[in-house]
Amino acid sequence: MSLRADAQKIIEAAITAALPDTAVKKALSGEDFSGGKLVLVAIGKAAWSMAKAACEVLAGQISDGVVITKYGHAQGELPNIRIFEAGHPIPDANSFAATEEAIKLVQNLTAEDTVLFLISGGGSALFEKPLVSEVVLQNITGQLLACGASITEINTIRKRLSAVKGGKFAKLCEPARVFSVVLSDIIGDPLDMIASGPAYPDRSTSREALAIVQKYGLVIPQEVEQLLRIEPPATLNNVTTKITGSVRQLCVAAEKTCRELGYKPMILTASLSCQAREAGSFLAAIAQYHQDTEQSLAFIAGGETVVQLKGKGKGGRNQELALAAAEGIASLENVAVFSVGSDGTDGPTDAAGGYVDNTTKQRLAEKGISIFEVLENNDAYHALQAVDGLIFTGPTGTNVNDLSVLLIKR
Ligand SMILES: O=C(O)[C@H](O)CO
């Protein structure tokens, strides 16, 4: 089989292993929701598939529900559930309208009732009732996404500008109990940061929020600065939280498939979090060191890199990572690097990620495309498109960070 076919198999197996279906059912098994009303709120890119699993396991018990997911991520009707699609990564009018529906749903519940709250990454944009105007929120979100801030830094700011993030949605549910099930898309599974922690006590501080503004030179109006000085709730008494899956599953499934395909696999890390370009160069450097191997090798890294936008091109962190690796593997033989977002979307593109091999640099050069220039312009999408290096999966139904793999085939 070709390197490309191997990559395809590894990607499919890893994403399938990270689908939330079984994990959500396991998290709900043995739980007793009788006694009062059970309503469901699901947010994030995996909201629909998490809600589907909950509906299957709690058949007939859920009296009403709201699912808020990204455009194109809903896959059909669910019993007693209203499904909304909205903007990501920048919230839009549909995010706000759908969030109002979720808030209405949890108002007037009693202490006997339960809100089953299914949280996945992407929730920060999709689930939002802003404390500032739409224009201000979109402007600040845009600055945060472009400046190279980590997701923890971004969400430290976001939760202070919101009436539902930073534990505030759980407060709105009171006196009802909130049973929340979380699919993690942040390294280390910080529950107060995943989807900006709408049902988890905040652990960040206003001092940190203001330091982030300084660090990245964000331009903020005075009303925002005032909001950043207000601490979200640090304690919540009505919430139980279960975490159901993370990037580790992706890595372990990739490792298993690599082994089945004849590679000797090694998981390098499940917490890759540097600049995308650096991660790509690092994987290429590993390939260089092992170029004389007689055995097929696979090096696996899970996590989520960042891109500091400088250019006006189109791309995503996975595409940048792969393209950056193409330079360093160009003189080797039978080597490939690929990187994909488990949710099926890499940056603001329709691709899940990028694939390169040792021929990519040469093929790009024949088309007059310089890797260096493309990376400077953050335009990996068009370069990879020119050499058939884009990976497409469509929305996958899960969201547990990214998988990056180096294959050396012998
Ligand atoms: O929605 C978000 O905030 C990110 O996906 C991290 O969870």
The ligand as an SDF file (V2000), in Angstrom:
LIG
                    3D

  7  6  0  0  0  0  0  0  0  0999 V2000
  -14.7970   26.0760   22.1280 O   0  0  0  0  0  0  0  0  0  0  0  0
  -13.6730   26.2640   22.5690 C   0  0  0  0  0  0  0  0  0  0  0  0
  -13.4190   27.1080   23.4200 O   0  0  0  0  0  0  0  0  0  0  0  0
  -12.5340   25.4440   22.1040 C   0  0  0  0  0  0  0  0  0  0  0  0
  -12.8970   24.4970   21.1570 O   0  0  0  0  0  0  0  0  0  0  0  0
  -11.8700   24.7870   23.2710 C   0  0  0  0  0  0  0  0  0  0  0  0
  -12.7370   23.9610   23.9460 O   0  0  0  0  0  0  0  0  0  0  0  0
  1  2  2  0
  2  3  1  0
  2  4  1  0
  4  5  1  0
  4  6  1  0
  6  7  1  0
M  END
$$$$
